[in-house]
Amino acid sequence: MWTSKRLDVSWTDLIYGLTACFVPGRRAAKARVVEECWSAGGDGLVALSVRSGFDLLLSAAEFPVGSEVIFSALTIADMPRIVEHHGLVAIPIDIDRETTQPRVDALHAAVTSNTRAIVVTHLYGGRLDVEPIVAFARTRGLMVIEDCAQAFAGPGYTGHPDSDVAMFSFGPIKTATAFGGGLLRVRDANLLARMRQRQQEYAVQPTGAYAARLLKYAVLHAVSGQVMYGTVLALLRAVGVDHDRLVHRLTRGFSGPEFFARIRRRPCVALLRMLHRRLREDHARLARRIVDGDALQRRLGATVTCPGGSLTPHHYWVFPILAPEPKRLIRALREAGFDATEGRSFDVVQNPLGSGAYDTTQAKDILSHAVYLPFYPEMSRRGWERMAQVLSDDIVRDVSPADFRDPVRSRGASSRG
């Protein structure tokens, strides 16, 4: 059985990280080294996670209570949660179902005198064209924040040069994982200084907690091989355990009730060392994933809709397709030895209480119809070609774009001005 996702890490990386937990060092000095490695312009900031950095950003920005922050409608649920915690209002704008590009017409309609920022989410490993959004934001004096948590593609890319903030994640299931850590690029030097000052008030992440995290993921990495994973999966099924739900719970970055207390910490020295190591690697696995992803897209053809698949560059952090009957498709793939999943990390930003002005039809279509295929460099070409054949033989008639309800585009523009 091919697992739904493999950790982007080697055993050498894991051993390095565990060893780093026992070597003392100067945290502040190592943080500066990581930030300079990330962005030589002096505009980088390392945080415990993207969630931590986003929370820190909103705290330092000091938007008035009740201000609105516009979001790409499909995102990680914790992001609008953080906005609401700061007394702000999250406003969704729909995205195109095929390209995942935020709809500019919906953006124009959503902006009001209370709007302060726009959060653009790059999904699935593709890179959006944010130029139209940046240009529009400049005419309205709005902050543009790029959520690039899924878009790391190696050193050199730190977001659009004219966006105000860009945020990258190195969490457990991300590309070049350090099992934690977020890197931000902040254009406004004064805002960055306030963020640094506030972060200094945080306690440092316990090194022991980071070591325990590395050990947990070492175990998950050990059982993710094709044969071992199939065995573990059979055992879980035999005792009635939903493995998809279990994996999601084990790989959640910040679960539990003390969410804000947990994200408001500084990364420990061991995590900083791991981040520095991953930034300096040659990322050969990433290069192979791009080549194989492009080939799989060509193999599937135009009859299978891959959200964001047309974006360039694209490094295929995950490989989603749309299916009218996701559960039936997942069963067929699993019977053929491919542990596809519907995914549990994404959510559609909810309309503000009592408001029906913001249409999110296409984002909801993606959320309800997406199936995430197993896809990573360890998967042989023969393996993913056989998976593509399963799709062609058994699924293509079900995933034709014509089978979907046409998105209602006209409702994306509201009467708000």
C-alpha positions in Angstrom: 0.0 0.0 0.0 1.3 3.4 -1.0 0.8 5.8 2.0 -1.1 9.0 1.4 1.9 11.1 2.2 5.6 10.6 3.0 7.6 12.9 5.2 10.0 15.0 3.2 13.0 14.0 5.4 15.9 11.5 5.5 17.1 9.4 8.4 20.3 11.6 8.4 18.1 14.7 8.9 16.3 13.0 11.8 19.5 11.9 13.5 20.9 15.4 13.0 17.9 16.9 14.7 18.0 14.6 17.7 21.7 15.2 18.1 21.1 18.9 18.0 18.9 18.6 21.0 21.8 17.7 23.2 24.3 20.4 21.9 24.1 23.8 23.7 24.2 27.0 21.7 23.2 30.7 21.6 19.6 30.9 20.5 19.7 34.5 19.4 22.8 34.1 17.3 21.4 31.0 15.6 18.1 32.8 14.9 20.1 35.6 13.1 22.0 33.0 11.0 18.7 31.4 9.9 17.1 34.7 9.1 20.1 35.8 7.0 20.2 32.5 5.2 16.5 32.9 4.4 16.7 36.5 3.3 19.9 38.5 3.0 18.0 41.8 3.0 17.5 41.9 6.7 13.7 41.5 6.4 13.5 37.9 7.7 11.9 36.6 10.9 12.0 33.1 12.2 9.0 32.0 14.3 7.8 28.7 15.9 5.3 28.3 13.0 3.4 30.2 10.4 0.5 30.4 12.9 2.9 31.9 15.4 4.2 34.4 12.9 0.7 35.4 11.7 -0.5 35.9 15.3 2.6 38.0 16.0 2.0 40.0 12.8 -1.6 40.9 13.8 -0.5 41.8 17.3 2.2 44.2 16.0 0.0 45.6 13.2 -2.6 46.7 15.8 -5.5 47.0 13.5 -8.6 48.5 15.1 -11.1 46.1 16.6 -13.7 45.2 14.0 -11.3 45.6 11.0 -11.7 43.2 8.2 -9.1 40.8 6.9 -9.9 39.3 3.5 -8.9 35.7 2.9 -8.7 33.3 0.0 -11.8 31.3 0.8 -10.0 27.9 1.1 -7.4 27.9 3.8 -6.3 26.2 7.1 -9.0 26.7 9.7 -6.6 28.1 12.3 -5.8 31.2 10.2 -9.3 32.9 10.4 -9.4 31.7 14.0 -6.3 33.8 14.8 -7.9 36.8 13.0 -11.0 36.5 15.2 -9.0 36.2 18.3 -7.6 39.6 17.7 -11.1 41.1 17.4 -11.0 41.2 13.6 -13.4 39.9 11.0 -12.4 37.3 8.4 -14.0 37.9 5.0 -13.8 35.1 2.4 -13.4 35.7 -1.3 -14.0 32.8 -3.6 -11.3 31.1 -5.6 -11.4 29.6 -9.1 -12.0 25.9 -8.8 -9.5 24.9 -11.5 -6.7 27.5 -10.9 -7.2 28.2 -7.1 -6.6 31.9 -8.1 -8.6 34.3 -5.9 -11.4 35.9 -7.9 -10.5 39.6 -8.5 -14.1 40.5 -9.1 -15.0 39.1 -5.7 -12.1 41.0 -4.1 -13.3 44.3 -5.5 -16.8 43.7 -4.2 -15.6 42.6 -0.7 -13.4 45.6 0.2 -14.9 48.2 2.5 -13.7 51.1 4.5 -13.0 48.6 7.3 -10.7 46.4 5.2 -7.1 46.4 6.4 -5.4 43.4 4.8 -5.7 40.6 2.2 -4.4 37.1 2.9 -3.6 35.2 -0.3 -3.1 31.5 0.1 -0.9 29.5 -2.3 -2.4 26.0 -2.3 -1.1 22.6 -3.0 2.5 23.6 -4.0 1.5 25.9 -6.8 2.4 29.6 -7.0 -0.4 32.1 -7.7 -0.1 35.2 -9.7 -0.5 37.8 -7.0 0.4 40.8 -9.2 -3.2 41.8 -9.8 -4.0 41.6 -6.1 -0.9 43.6 -5.1 -1.7 46.3 -7.7 -5.3 46.5 -6.4 -4.2 46.6 -2.8 -1.8 49.5 -3.5 -4.7 51.6 -4.7 -6.6 51.0 -1.5 -3.7 51.2 1.0 -4.2 47.5 2.0 -1.6 45.1 3.4 -1.0 42.0 1.3 0.0 38.9 3.2 1.0 35.8 1.3 0.4 32.5 3.0 3.1 30.4 1.3 3.0 27.6 3.9 2.5 25.1 1.0 4.7 26.9 -1.6 8.3 26.5 -0.4 10.3 25.6 -3.5 13.9 26.0 -2.2 16.1 29.0 -1.4 15.7 32.1 -3.4 11.9 32.5 -3.4 10.6 34.5 -0.4 7.3 35.6 -1.9 6.3 38.3 -4.3 8.8 41.2 -4.0 6.0 43.7 -3.5 3.8 41.9 -1.0 4.0 43.2 2.5 4.5 39.9 4.3 5.2 36.4 3.0 5.0 33.3 5.4 6.6 29.9 4.8 6.1 26.8 6.9 8.5 24.0 7.7 6.1 22.0 9.8 6.0 18.1 9.9 4.2 17.4 6.6 5.7 20.4 4.6 8.4 20.4 2.0 11.9 20.4 3.6 10.3 19.8 7.0 12.2 20.8 10.1 9.3 19.5 12.2 8.4 23.0 13.1 9.4 26.6 12.3 8.1 29.4 10.2 10.0 31.9 8.2 8.5 35.3 7.4 9.7 38.1 5.1 8.4 41.5 6.3 8.9 44.6 4.1 8.1 47.3 6.6 11.1 47.6 8.9 9.1 49.3 11.7 6.5 46.5 11.7 9.3 43.9 11.7 10.9 45.6 14.7 7.7 45.6 16.6 7.2 41.9 15.8 10.7 41.2 17.1 10.1 43.1 20.3 6.9 41.3 21.0 8.4 37.9 20.2 11.2 38.5 22.8 8.5 38.4 25.5 7.7 34.7 24.6 9.2 31.8 26.4 11.4 29.5 24.4 10.0 26.2 23.2 11.3 23.4 25.5 14.0 21.4 23.8 12.6 18.2 25.3 9.3 18.8 23.6 11.1 19.2 20.2 13.0 16.0 20.8 9.8 14.1 21.6 8.3 15.5 18.3 11.3 14.2 16.3 11.0 10.7 17.9 7.2 10.6 17.1 7.8 11.4 13.5 10.7 9.0 13.3 8.3 6.3 14.2 5.8 7.5 11.6 8.6 7.7 9.0 9.6 4.1 9.8 6.2 2.7 9.1 5.5 4.7 5.9 7.3 2.3 3.6 5.0 0.5 1.1 5.1 -3.0 2.8 5.1 -1.8 6.4 2.4 0.7 5.9 0.1 -1.9 4.3 0.7 -4.2 7.3 0.0 -1.4 9.9 -3.1 -0.3 7.9 -4.5 -3.9 8.0 -4.0 -4.1 11.7 -5.7 -0.8 12.3 -8.7 -1.9 10.2 -8.9 -5.1 12.1 -9.4 -3.3 15.4 -11.8 -0.8 13.9 -9.5 2.3 13.9 -10.0 4.9 11.2 -6.3 5.3 10.1 -7.1 8.6 8.2 -8.4 10.2 11.3 -5.6 8.8 13.4 -2.9 10.2 11.1 -4.5 13.6 11.0 -4.6 13.7 14.8 -0.9 12.6 15.1 0.3 15.1 12.5 -1.6 18.2 13.7 0.8 20.9 14.7 -1.1 22.5 17.5 -3.9 20.5 18.9 -5.6 20.8 22.3 -7.3 23.7 24.2 -4.2 25.9 24.9 -3.7 26.9 21.2 -2.5 30.4 21.7 -0.3 29.6 24.6 1.4 26.9 22.5 2.0 29.0 19.4 3.3 32.0 21.4 6.8 30.6 21.9 10.2 31.1 20.3 11.9 28.2 18.5 14.6 26.3 20.5 18.2 26.1 19.3 17.8 22.6 18.0 14.8 23.6 15.8 16.8 26.6 14.5 19.7 24.3 13.6 17.4 21.9 11.8 15.9 24.8 9.9 19.3 26.0 8.9 20.2 22.5 7.7 17.1 22.1 5.6 17.5 25.6 3.9 21.0 24.7 2.8 20.2 21.3 1.3 20.2 20.8 -2.5 16.5 19.8 -2.5 17.0 17.0 -5.1 13.8 15.3 -3.9 11.9 18.4 -4.7 13.3 18.5 -8.2 12.3 14.9 -8.8 8.8 15.6 -7.5 8.3 18.5 -9.9 9.4 16.3 -12.9 7.1 13.4 -11.8 4.2 15.8 -11.0 4.4 17.3 -14.5 4.5 13.8 -16.0 1.5 12.6 -13.9 -0.5 15.7 -15.0 0.1 14.9 -18.6 -0.7 11.3 -18.1 -4.1 12.1 -16.5 -5.0 14.5 -19.3 -7.6 17.2 -19.5 -10.5 15.1 -18.4 -9.3 15.0 -14.8 -9.5 18.4 -13.0 -6.4 19.0 -10.8 -7.0 22.2 -8.8 -4.1 24.6 -9.3 -2.4 22.1 -11.6 -1.9 24.8 -14.3 0.1 27.1 -12.0 3.7 27.6 -12.8 6.0 27.0 -11.1 4.4 24.1 -9.2 6.1 21.6 -6.9 3.2 19.3 -6.1 3.3 19.5 -2.3 0.1 17.4 -2.6 -1.7 16.2 -5.7 -5.5 16.8 -5.5 -8.0 15.8 -8.2 -11.8 16.6 -8.2 -14.3 13.7 -8.1 -18.1 13.9 -7.9 -18.0 10.8 -5.6 -14.8 11.2 -3.5 -15.5 8.3 -1.2 -16.2 5.9 -4.0 -12.9 7.0 -5.7 -11.0 6.6 -2.5 -12.3 3.0 -2.1 -11.3 2.1 -5.6 -7.8 3.5 -5.2 -7.3 1.8 -1.8 -8.4 -1.5 -3.3 -5.7 -1.0 -5.9 -3.1 -0.3 -3.2 -3.1 3.5 -3.1 -4.1 5.2 0.1 -5.9 8.3 -1.2 -7.6 10.6 1.2 -10.2 13.4 1.3 -7.8 15.5 3.6 -8.8 17.1 6.9 -6.6 20.2 7.1 -8.5 22.6 4.9 -11.6 24.5 5.5 -13.7 27.2 3.8 -13.6 30.6 5.6 -17.1 31.1 7.1 -19.2 34.1 6.2 -19.4 36.7 9.0 -22.3 36.0 11.3 -25.6 37.0 9.7 -24.0 37.9 6.4 -24.8 36.1 3.1 -23.0 38.6 0.9 -19.9 36.5 0.2 -20.2 33.6 -2.2 -17.7 30.7 -1.7 -19.3 28.2 -4.2 -16.1 27.2 -5.9 -14.0 26.9 -2.8 -16.8 24.6 -1.3 -16.7 22.6 -4.5 -13.0 22.0 -4.1 -13.4 21.1 -0.4 -16.3 18.7 -1.0 -14.9 17.0 -4.1 -11.1 16.9 -3.6 -9.3 13.6 -3.4 -5.6 13.7 -2.5 -3.5 11.1 -4.4 -0.4 9.4 -2.9 2.4 11.2 -4.6 6.1 11.7 -3.5 9.6 10.9 -4.9 9.7 7.5 -3.2 6.8 6.4 -5.3 8.1 4.7 -8.4 7.2 5.8 -11.9 5.6 2.4 -12.4 3.6 3.0 -9.2 2.1 6.3 -10.1 1.5 5.2 -13.7 -0.5 2.3 -12.4 -2.4 4.7 -10.2 -3.1 6.9 -13.2 -4.4 3.8 -15.1 -6.8 3.0 -12.2 -8.1 6.6 -12.6 -8.4 6.2 -16.4 -10.1 2.8 -16.3 -12.5 3.4 -13.4 -12.8 7.0 -12.5 -12.4 9.3 -15.6 -16.1 9.0 -16.5 -16.9 10.3 -12.9 -14.4 13.2 -12.8 -15.3 14.9 -16.1 -15.6 18.6 -15.4 -19.0 18.6 -17.2 -20.3 16.3 -14.4 -19.9 19.1 -11.8 -22.5 21.7 -11.1 -21.4 24.9 -12.8 -20.0 27.4 -10.3 -22.3 30.3 -9.8 -19.9 33.1 -10.7 -22.3 35.9 -10.7 -22.9 35.7 -7.0 -19.2 36.5 -6.3 -19.9 40.2 -6.5 -21.8 41.5 -3.6 -23.5 44.9 -3.2 -20.8 46.0 -0.7 -18.6 48.8 -1.8 
